[in-house]
Each structure stands twice: as structure tokens, then as C-alpha cells.
Amino acid sequence: MGLFKKKDDHDPFLDMAEEAASLPRGDEDLVQQSKKYRRLRVAAQYSPVAAIVAACAAFGSLALIPEQPDPIEPTLTTEGKAVAVSEVQSWLAEKPSPLPQGKFLGWDGYSDVPFPEVSDEEKNKSSYEPPTYSVERHHFSVEGPDNALYRVDVQVAIDESTGPHIIGDPSLMPRPITETDFQPDSPWPGMTDSGNVPDSVNTAIVSWQKAFVSGNSDELRQIVGDQNESHVYLPLAGVESAEVEVTNSAFFTENEDGDDVPGPTMLARVEITPTWASTGASATDQTAQMPVLTYDLLITDAQSGSPKVVAWGGPGEGQELKKYGNAVTGMNDQIVRGDNANGSDDTTGADSSGDQPGDDVAPLPDGEDSASDADADGNQ
């Protein structure tokens, strides 16, 4: 049986319309309606065939789309890591120690130890037994006297039924001594150190440092110049006093598109030497080795009389800093200052790294300032 049964296409109405085509054009409407009727009938008759053809074409195009492979998950750990770490730490703690004053620095990863290839002939022998375990070599970094660095390797066998086992004792191999006098042109790749910073910038940095270690978030926000009252800035608390020193600085000369900018925005690398109230040690005490905290600062209007530190981060983060990027939203400012008078335990603040910058947070160096501080920032 055919897919479609042929029907009698004879239609008296169409015959009348064809005959009417030779008549004078006074019945033009009838002729046009008859032609339209014929086209509709033809389309209705063959539309199932067109649908089937279109469906086959669609399925064919889907078959041509290559199958996407599953993403490869990186190997971050292994079953042998725990026993390898325990072995090295116990090994360093032995009396006497294999490395006097040795300090465990961390696990540096592992590498597989492959088994030798076995020929098919060897595999076909009745005496052949495939290995039921794998072998890994784990790598560690340790530190010895005078800051000397060493690499420690330990071998681990992973048995299918009994788990990981240490094979032998760890090794101890010295690492090359690094150059102590290495100094890059700038701590920020692609930027040139500007040398001495203007006096106004030094004043802005000192003001920021005092606010940063004050424990007062309101004072820190005012120094930054953020006029959004919903923004909270987290200062260091528990610092009795501190000293700050600028070690590097550089002006932005290009924006993200590679266009030249006049350079009112700059980065500064600063070192803060704090005196914590809990220690009682003084920053002027020459007998004590005082701790140093290092920060990268983003400074706007650096060539004006009123520059501002508008963002800060860890060393090397300078080129990624955004204006007001340290702002935290959704946090009670009283809790930050430690004067929670109402006894509220609301600490639902979100870290600024997860907070998307608002309209008043513009990327630098080439971003536009907010409407609230555009006049103050001038040509920024």
C-alpha cells in the first residue's frame, strides 16, 4: 500500500473557474479565489511529505554534531598522600634528626612510577601475574639551618586490597641557592618604578595607614573617600602603633585597551611595622625583630594636592585592584568597631571579593568616577 492514496482530483468548482478564465474580466474575483483554493489544496496534500523530509534533515544534522568529551578533573590528591606526609613528619622528628632544625614546609605533589612494559608473549605464560599495586613518588619541601631548602622524596605503594604502604626511607636533596640580591625593575609586571613619590602621596599613605590600624571603620571609610554610607571597611584592630614605609611606586601609563593615560593613578608598595598591644614590644626596640606587613595600594589623583588611597591588597595584587574594592556591604558597622551596643549578633556581612562593585565602584586606571565624587576626583 502506498503512503498516500491517490484521490480523484476532479473538482467541478475548479473546472468552472478555468472556464471563467476565458470570460471577460468582470468576474476577476472568482478567478483569483479559485487559484488560491488550488494552491491551498496542493499545499495540504504534500505538507506531510515536507514535514517528514524536514525531520530527517534535522536528525541528520544532529548526527553530525561531534560528541563533547567529559571535562578532565585535575588530580589534587591521592590515597598515598596521607601516609607520605605522616612518614616525612615523623622522619624529621626522629632523635637524632636526619636534618637538625629541619622544618616541614609542605607537600609538592607526586608522580607515578610506571611499571616496565610486558610483551604479549610474557603475558600469555601461565606463570605471569599482573601487578596488583601501583607506585607513587611523593615530593616535599623542608627547610634546614640558615634557611637552606631541601627536597624530600618518599615512595608509596598503593595495593588494591591493603591500601598505601611506605617503601623505604625518605631522601634528602639540597635545592639550588637563590640569589639574594635579585631586584626586578618593578614588583608589577610591565610597569616602571617611578622612584620617589610626591610628598602629597606620602601624606595620603600615612593617613591611610593610621586609619587602617585604628580599628575604626568609619575613619577608614572617610580616608578612602567612599561616600556610600552602606559600605563598611575592615581595619586592623589591636595595633598600638605602627610605622609605614614606601618601597616601590609606579604610575599607570596605559589603560586596559592599551591607550595612553596621563598618569594621575599610581600603585605603591608599602611595608607596615605594627606594634601589637598584646605584645608590648616597641617598633623602636632594636633588640627585637619586628614583623612587617606588606600591601599594594591604589592611589588616585596622585599628581594633585589631594591624592587618596582607594584600595589595597596583598603584594602583587596591585594591578587587579579596583576603586572601593575593599568595601563590604550588609555588615553592621558597630560590630566592626567592636561597640555593639544593642547586643545584636548580626554578622552576615559578605566579603568584598564576592561583592560585585556598584555604580560607585569604577575600575581603574581608566574607569569613570561615580557621580558623587566625579567633581572631587577631577580628571580621573
PEGISUL-V478005 format. One line per field, one symbol per residue. ss: DSSP state (2 for helix, 1 for strand, 0 for the rest). phi: phi as a letter, one per 40 degrees, with the letter a starting at -180 (. if undefined). burial: + if it has 9 or more other C-alpha atoms within 8 Angstrom, else -. A space follows every 10 residues. Layout:
ss = ???
phi = ???
burial = ???
This chain:
ss = 0000000000 0222222222 0000222222 2222222222 2222222222 2222222222 2222000000 0000000000 2222222222 2200000000 0011111111 1110000002 2220000000 0011111111 1110222011 1111111110 0011111000 0011000000 0000000000 0000000022 2222222222 2200002222 2222000000 0100000011 1111111111 1001000001 0000011111 1111110000 0000000000 0011111111 0000000111 1110000222 0000000100 0022222000 0000000000 0222000000 0000000000 0002222000
phi = .ccbccbccc bdcccccccc cccdccbdcc cccccccccc cccccbcccc cccccccccc cccccccccc ccccccaacc cccccccccc ccccbcccad gcbccicbha bcbccccbcc ccccccccbc cbabbbbcbb bbbbdfgcbb bbbbbbbbcc bbgcacbgcc babccccccc bcbccacbdg bbccgcccdc cdcccccccc ccccgbcccc ccccgccccc cbbcccbgcc aabbbcbaaa ccbbcccgcc bcgcbabbcb bbbcbccccg cbcccccbcc cbbbbbbbbb fcbbcbcbcb aaaccgcdcb cbdgcccbbg bccccccgbc ccgcbcbccb ccccccdccc bbcbcbcccc ccbccccgcc
burial = ---------- ---+--++-+ +-----+--- +--+---+-- ---------- ---------- ---------- ---------+ +-+++-+++- ++----+--- -+-+--+--- ---------- --+------- ---+++++++ ++++---+++ +++++++++- ---+++---+ ---------- -----+---- +-++-----+ ++-+++++++ ++++++++++ ++++-+---- ++++++-++- -+-+-+-+++ ++-++----- +-++++++++ ++++++---- --+------- ---+++++++ ++---+++++ +++++-++-- +++++++++- +++++++--+ --------++ -+--+----+ ++++-+--++ --++--+--+
